[in-house]
Amino acid sequence: MTSANYETMGLDELRQYVLTHRENIQAFHVYVDRSKASGRMITIDPSDPQWEENLDRKIESKISGEAAN
């Protein structure tokens, strides 16, 4: 197996790599960590009774933030 340098890949390039190499769990974990750090990944707490409202708020915030750019 070829060793890839995930740190030199952009986030979109890393995403494509993960989709192409689905068996590479290490690459997947790097992608998830970097996605969270960049704010591209929204997480929810399903045990929170307000999770749907919180998710809607996060999505609206993300959309309005992207529209401002």
Secondary structure as UniProt FT lines:
FT   HELIX           6..8
FT   HELIX           11..20
FT   TURN            22..23
FT   HELIX           25..38
FT   TURN            46..47
FT   TURN            49..50
FT   HELIX           51..68
//
